[in-house]
Amino acid sequence: MKTKRRLEIFAFWQPEEICHHLEDMARKGWLLLEINHPFWTYRQIPPQKISFDIAYFASASEYDFQLSPAQEEFRDLCAHDGWELACTYGQMMIFYNTGENPTPLETEPELKLEAIHTYAMKHFLRVLGGLLLLLLLNSRQMIAQLQQTPISVLTDNQQLFSMFCLVLFGIAYLVQGLLYLRWYTQAKYAAQAGFFLNPGNFSGMLRGTVGGFLVLLVYQILLSFPAETALQQWCIVGLFAFGLFVYIISISITQGVLKGRNWSKETVRTITWLAAVVGMLVLAWALMWGIRQIRGEDFGHQTQLSNGVEEIPLTMEDLTDQAYDGYTIESIGQESVLLGRQIVAQLPKSDHSTDPKLRYTLVDVKVSWLYDLYLEELLHGQTKKGVLETYTYQPMDPAPWGAAEAYQGYDMQGSIVNRYLLCYDKLIAEIALDWEPTLEQIEMIRNRMEQMDHR
Amino acid sequence: MARTKFQTLTEQMFYTLLCLKQECCGTDILDRVRAMTQGRVNIGSGTLYTLLEQFLEENMIRQTKVEGRRRSYILTEKGMEMLRTERSRLEKQLADYRRIFEKEELG
């Protein structure tokens, strides 16, 4: 028997759309044999016109592969009208009929609607409710993070992306939920009037959501696993795609193997979940291993690639005209579409050294209306984060710094500390020195900051 | 407003109950309704299965025997009462129709 497998994405509570697809497949010579979600297996038949219909059997479970006595009785009843069972998947029983204009399985619109609604409530609306709850909980956390540390959140592409995805999928599912409820309300009135109102193209929406998710996943991979060359980068994306494909196939095959066993629903459910979790862990390990191979890294060695600016805009050498050989320079850059941040520290190698130290943070504001939010974090960040305050800022004359606004740091006893917050047009700089800068040094800082601001 | 369950009967409910005046199983009902209505009313197997389950739940029918996977049912007094109520409703409708049109014809 020649068979073929296809990846099918349908909203399962849209029987008409699934039936039209199966009728098309039969006309092309393929009859549905079984469903191991998301892969549907078809067997080859002579191309012909076959009618399909779907019944929803409320008491059936997706983990129970054997037909219950009630389902067998139902199958026999359907067979009387020429309906043969093609396959079952969870509560769905998919029948086909080779006769001309067979009587549909459901002839009472109200009963048909309630069967679909019961199924949708179980499979779609519960998932939707769960997702929306998750979104609400996450939104609360995200808003709190945004209020406390907007710079950290908005420079972190991954966090920004996660927020974006969460909001996007929340909206997508909410829209689907609302459209479904609108259809259900209208369909109820239609059913009372004696006809069945077909739902809109929810499968199309589902496919769009899945497609959108995949595109965003690729983007997330590109952000999360940067590589040195484009080839390496696309190999990593390819590896993820392959890994995901193998994972889905494995789950699908597990379902297929379990179908051949006469095991209880509970056993099947446990094995399915176990296989999904173990598979996910194996997949995660394999992906990490694969990424290291592609990047040419050794195990246990982590390369930190920053996507920020590698250039160091201001050094101790610039300020003092001396060489600082015994110093290290650390620069961490992060950049998103909204914001860039570079944290630089030039420190003596010895922790106990009394040699001068330079630390600064440059915030490159790309969206002007977020400027005040960032400034607020830098001015009052310690209070907002709830950490013990070690300094506060007071306004000072910005003219020597060439800034629009400038703030001087004070310790908690009210003494001046050499910490400055300088506001330029698009740049906010927070500079901490452990000496009092001379006028020449202030001039140097001003020049460098203005260069950065106009870059 | 949604139809109150079984307050009125749809055609398919009516004929299903009518068939169960005599003991019969699901497949018999499918055949009898078709024969009784000369094919005008066709009940889908899925619809019939649900209706039988709901009628059983409401004690409008009762199960009489089980032969393998085939269950037979018969109408109960409550089911009979439902049929009478429905007949009365239909008769009133018919009477109203006649009153209106006969008036017109006489006029």
Interface residues (C-beta under 8 A of the other chain):
Chain A: D53 A55 P69 E72 E73 F74 D76 L77 C78 H80 D81 W83 T103 P104 L105 E106 T107 E108 E110 L111 K112 A115 K188 Q192
Chain B: A2 R3 T10 Q12 G26 T27 L30 N42 I43 G44 S45 G46 T47 L48 Y49 T50 L51 R69 R70 R71
